[in-house]
Amino acid sequence: MPMNKAHILLILGLWVAALPYLGFPYSWKDALITVSGLGLIYFSYILFQELKIKEKDLEKTFENFSENKFEGAETAQEEKI
């Protein structure tokens, strides 16, 4: 079963929350927190980019409907004149 990016973010968040209590030496703990933080940043950025792409697709669909609406309104006004 493949893990999606949201599950990876959840697991990384739990890992970062539990890391101080796991008893690692300070040098290891610093390195693990740094690597985990960079992983969180990376997956958050990827999810943000995917969300922006989905929003653009939704906006394009909405613009098409609004263009059709305005074209019909203009022709109806022209016919009255």
C-alpha positions in Angstrom: 0.0 0.0 0.0 1.7 3.2 -1.1 1.8 6.2 1.3 0.6 9.5 0.0 2.3 12.7 1.0 -0.3 13.6 3.7 0.5 10.4 5.6 4.2 11.0 5.3 3.6 14.5 6.8 1.6 13.0 9.7 4.3 10.4 10.4 7.1 13.0 10.3 5.1 15.3 12.6 4.7 12.5 15.1 8.4 11.6 14.8 9.4 15.2 15.5 7.0 15.4 18.5 8.3 12.1 20.0 12.0 12.6 19.2 13.0 14.6 22.3 11.7 11.8 24.6 13.4 8.8 22.8 16.7 9.1 24.6 19.1 9.8 21.7 22.4 11.6 22.5 22.3 15.3 21.9 24.4 15.2 18.7 22.2 12.6 17.2 19.1 14.4 18.3 20.2 17.6 16.6 20.9 15.8 13.4 17.6 13.9 13.4 15.6 17.0 14.2 17.3 18.8 11.3 16.8 16.0 8.8 13.1 15.6 9.9 12.5 19.3 9.7 13.9 19.4 6.1 11.7 16.5 5.2 8.6 18.3 6.6 9.5 21.4 4.6 10.0 19.3 1.4 6.7 17.4 1.6 4.8 20.6 2.7 6.1 22.4 -0.4 5.2 19.5 -2.7 1.7 19.5 -1.3 1.4 23.2 -1.7 2.5 23.1 -5.3 -0.1 20.3 -6.0 -2.8 22.4 -4.3 -1.9 25.4 -6.5 -2.2 23.4 -9.6 -5.6 22.0 -8.6 -6.8 25.6 -7.8 -5.8 26.8 -11.2 -7.7 24.0 -12.9 -10.8 24.9 -10.9 -10.4 28.6 -11.8 -10.2 27.8 -15.5 -13.4 25.8 -15.3 -15.2 28.7 -13.5 -13.9 31.2 -16.0 -15.3 29.2 -18.9 -18.8 29.3 -17.4 -18.6 33.0 -16.6 -17.5 33.7 -20.2 -20.5 31.8 -21.6 -22.8 33.7 -19.3 -21.6 37.1 -20.3 -21.7 36.3 -24.0 -25.3 35.4 -23.8 -26.1 38.6 -21.9 -24.4 40.7 -24.5 -26.3 39.2 -27.4 -29.6 39.5 -25.6 -28.9 43.2 -25.1 -27.9 43.7 -28.7 -31.2 42.1 -29.9 -33.3 44.5 -27.9 -31.6 47.5 -29.5 
